[in-house]
Amino acid sequence: MIAMIILAVFSLAATGNQTANLAQGWDFIPGEKMLLFDDFTDMPKGGAPPHWKVRGASVKLSAEGRLLATQATQLYPNVTAWPKNFTIEQDFTLAKADNCDLSWQFDDGEDGRVLKFWIRFHPEQRCDANLEGPEGEIGSAECRYEDAKPNALNLWLQDGRIRIYLNGERLIDVNQVDVSKLKRGWMETDPNEGAQYAFLRFRIAESSPDFSKTILSAGRFVTYGITFDVNSDRLRPESNPVLKVVAEAMKAEPGLKLRIEGHTDSTGDSAKNLDLSKRRAEAVKAVLVSQFSIGAERLTTEGLGQTKPVKPNDTPQGRAENRRVEFVKL
């Protein structure tokens, strides 16, 4: 059996090392089918965010290109239908917090609560995380955040299991939660006076079945969970879960061989994108061999740069979908 992995990479000039010791405790796997991606690069100054419905206080774009929320605001992402299984990723900064709330809420489309998750941020970089269902609290944890620095908040709903992470730490992990009535979701901010949320990036995506089932049945598996340091071919620690499932599938199928291909969006110089995609594909092979004990003879690499887009490169979401990882069985 021969299979091909298509590994999308960001459109950046490559520097740095090809391998990294990957975090073993991190298990978050981003969803594959993009429902929304926003880095606010297409939001006009003085305008409203085009991919969100805003209610409550207004938001604005900072000079650095971040979405600022300084009062109680509800932001409804333009997701027409929420699937059963999905992930939410968001990066934000918060300074001078004193009992500031940030929440994701989900209902049945008629104001009947299905889920509410919120974090309350306190001084001295302390925070509390809580998860509620229709009948009350189902999860809670104490946590830490970075003051005036980027924080990463991730939510993962999969087959009735809900996992919530802050800066790589799993805060809440509950299962057998009924989310069958979930129809509508939104984010709500409530900063204290003098504080503000600055949002850098959002990504909402539907999750697919596991790698082995998908690659054998559909012959293709797309993932956005393999990432690199900026301007580098060095793999980031959060790439570990995807690499692990690939390695496990290869160990379960000794005859499986993979080709690793790199793809970028069209931002930047095409020659540099091509070179970066080649070296990042080599980095993935090197880690699978050195850290997951996969035979090098079972892996080949190729970089294709920006030559195989799956979506137009004229929107933030289109560019994000072109920076992709696919596993395709031949």
Secondary structure, 3 states (H helix, E strand, C coil): CEEEEEEECCCCCCCCCCCCCCCCCCCCCCCCEEEEEECCCCCCCCCCCCCEEEEECCCEECCCCCEEECCCEEEEECCCCCCCCEEEEEEEEEECCCCEEEEEEEECCCCCEEEEEEEEECHHHEEEEEEEECCEEEEEEEEECCCCCCEEEEEEEECCEEEEEECCEEEEEECCCCCCCCCEEEEEEECCCCCEEEEEEEEEEECCCCHHHHHHHCCEEEECCCCECCCCCCECHHHHHHHHHHHHHHHHCCCCEEEEEEECCCCCCHHHHHHHHHHHHHHHHHHHHHCCCCCHHHEEEEEEECCCCCCCCCCHHHHHHHCCEEEEEC
